[in-house]
Amino acid sequence: MLSAEAKSSIDRIWNVFWSNGMTNPLTVVEQITFLIFMKLLDDNQIMQERNANLLGTKLKDPVFKKGICVVQEDPRIEAPYADLRWQNFRHKEPEDMFRTVRDLVFPFVKSLGSGRDSAFSRYMSDAQFEISKPKILDVAVSEIEAMHLTGKDMMGDIYEELLDRIKSSGENGQFRSPGHIIAMMVELVEPNLDDRIIDPAMGTAGFLAASARYLTKHYAKELRNTKRQEHFKTTMFTGFDIDMKMLRIGAMNMMLHGVEAPDIRHNNSIEPDSAKRADYTLCLANPPFSGNMTEIEIAPDLLAIANTKKTELLFVSLFTKLLKIGGRCASIVPQGVLFGSSNAHVGVRKELVEKQKLVAVISMPSGVFKPYSGVATAILVFTKTDHGGTDNVWFYNMEADGFSLDDKREVVKENDIPDVIKKFKARDPKKQKDRKAKCFFVSKKEIVANNYDLSFNKYREVEYVAEKFPLTAELMGEIDSLTKDFAAGLKELKGML
């Protein structure tokens, strides 16, 4: 999450955009993202230059080279690469900075990746610089400089911060997964360098970016291998979305995480022929919760699992089709998926329990998505087998995530996430049997007997403690004594008057 100072900076940027006529929140977040991308390109190169100086090596393929840059959109425009760097243009006077960013830096950023069919080049090709006045740019650049956001998933964080201004966000199901929940899910499924990772409802590419960070941290040595590095930069990551602005933001997010050419596409994932089946080894997602599709838009193989228009059920069905045999999935779902009684709800759960290997169900508190939504959610973890394999399913009741569960979402000490990760990785059906605990195993047989209900409370054992109350005679005696005391007090008060 963004710091309080960063949130204040976003507020000031928002206010100057709004007061100058830019009132579309997605346009605002897109323009802010462009500027942050410009800053991070420079920040990343500064860090690389420092490392190269320490090691006495030469910087390999820098974004900002030495000499003159010819802007590809208009070869008549030339400028020293140094002028395009954030650290230099941010000190210019507002008018001069505005011309530099509009006429040089933005066209240069758009040209990155040109000459090859990459997600970045595809979705930046029609991007527009829509900041219309020098004073708007001056405020935005000053506030972004003050944020100190390096090393974070700032694309998603800023989108999350602005999303509460989009009043339709809670209605159309488009609210971003909090970064700490994404990080937890990535830790649970442990991506590796052989994976092909997909998020078919990617938004700002938060899951893909978090997976890239995990791999960079845990496989730094292996990623020096040319073949591994090529897979990481090109074929490892796939993401779909139906919003072009999100695709642009996602492409920039991935590029900043070292993924130069991910397979990011404009796709409605549950339509026929939208994606290859059985092509991925890992799926991480937070699909739309409350949407409805018309039948003509839905792939027939998804309707075979759940004959429904509900997007949350269709996406769970989709995950089973996207994965290769042995592929893993962790997805956020509304808790209604766990216990809904319709044929479609039961059908989806039966698919996971009977035909795949359902591994875990992690219930989360309803405040996780506040202030955008109070919906209670859960995480489903399963492995695709297409021939079953579910034996004992691990259930965890997460009661706290490190933030208050109200609209303020302030940092608190209560946090079950470390415990979730620790106990998931050490899970053992022979040891985790206590139904009064936060986590325990439930057998497939018991789940089937309960119509495939996957809600935690269905299986938890509530311990009732007998409460002892005084005898009626004792209570009447106490009442009689209090009545006498009251009468005596009243008599004494009258005497004083």
HELIX and SHEET records of a PDB file:
HELIX    1   1 ALA A    4  SER A   19  1                                  16    
HELIX    2   2 PRO A   25  LEU A   55  1                                  31    
HELIX    3   3 TYR A   81  LEU A   84  5                                   4    
HELIX    4   4 TRP A   86  PHE A   89  1                                   4    
HELIX    5   5 PRO A   94  THR A  100  1                                   7    
HELIX    6   6 VAL A  101  VAL A  105  3                                   5    
HELIX    7   7 PHE A  106  SER A  111  1                                   6    
HELIX    8   8 ALA A  119  MET A  124  1                                   6    
HELIX    9   9 PRO A  134  MET A  147  1                                  14    
HELIX   10  10 MET A  154  LEU A  163  1                                  10    
HELIX   11  11 SER A  169  ASN A  172  1                                   4    
HELIX   12  12 GLY A  179  VAL A  189  1                                  11    
HELIX   13  13 GLY A  206  HIS A  218  1                                  13    
HELIX   14  14 GLU A  222  ARG A  224  5                                   3    
HELIX   15  15 THR A  226  LYS A  233  1                                   8    
HELIX   16  16 MET A  244  LEU A  256  1                                  13    
HELIX   17  17 GLU A  295  GLU A  297  5                                   3    
HELIX   18  18 PRO A  300  LEU A  303  1                                   4    
HELIX   19  19 THR A  311  LEU A  322  1                                  12    
HELIX   20  20 GLY A  336  PHE A  339  1                                   4    
HELIX   21  21 ASN A  343  LYS A  350  1                                   8    
HELIX   22  22 GLU A  351  LYS A  355  3                                   5    
HELIX   23  23 SER A  366  PHE A  369  5                                   4    
HELIX   24  24 ILE A  417  LYS A  425  1                                   9    
HELIX   25  25 LYS A  444  ALA A  449  1                                   6    
HELIX   26  26 PHE A  456  TYR A  459  1                                   4    
HELIX   27  27 THR A  472  MET A  496  1                                  25    
SHEET    1   A 2 ILE A  68  VAL A  70  0                                        
SHEET    2   A 2 GLU A  78  PRO A  80 -1                                        
SHEET    1   B 9 ASP A 263  HIS A 266  0                                        
SHEET    2   B 9 PHE A 237  ASP A 241  1                                        
SHEET    3   B 9 ILE A 197  ASP A 199  1                                        
SHEET    4   B 9 TYR A 280  ALA A 285  1                                        
SHEET    5   B 9 LEU A 323  PRO A 334  1                                        
SHEET    6   B 9 THR A 377  THR A 383 -1                                        
SHEET    7   B 9 LYS A 357  SER A 363 -1                                        
SHEET    8   B 9 ASN A 392  ASN A 397  1                                        
SHEET    9   B 9 CYS A 439  SER A 443 -1                                        
SHEET    1   C 2 ASP A 401  PHE A 403  0                                        
SHEET    2   C 2 VAL A 411  ASN A 415 -1                                        
END                                                                             
